[in-house]
């Protein structure tokens, strides 16, 4: 039986190359684009809704306490 082939040299022989149309972070910021993703936007909306609900709960509690 032959020993298993060592492919570690083959993997390091090929450099990691970015695609030629890849934009750098500086180019994205200069173009007005940020690293924000749809998940970031969704999280921001969920946070705003949670804050609004918290304010409504505080108003209801104060209204019942003062009534």
Phi, psi and omega in degrees: 000143178272145177292156180298144181288141178265109183264009185294326179290326180295322182291323181279344180287336181261113181288155175282114183246130175283154177293148185297336180265010178289138181257144178282166180297323179297321178293322179294317180293319180296329179278359180089006179262140177249178180277008181295136180252169175302328178293324177296317179295318179296320177295322178294318179295317179297322178295318179296320178296318179297321177295318179296319178296319179297319179295319178297320179296318178297319179296317180295317180296316178295322180295318179288327179289321183274348182283000000 
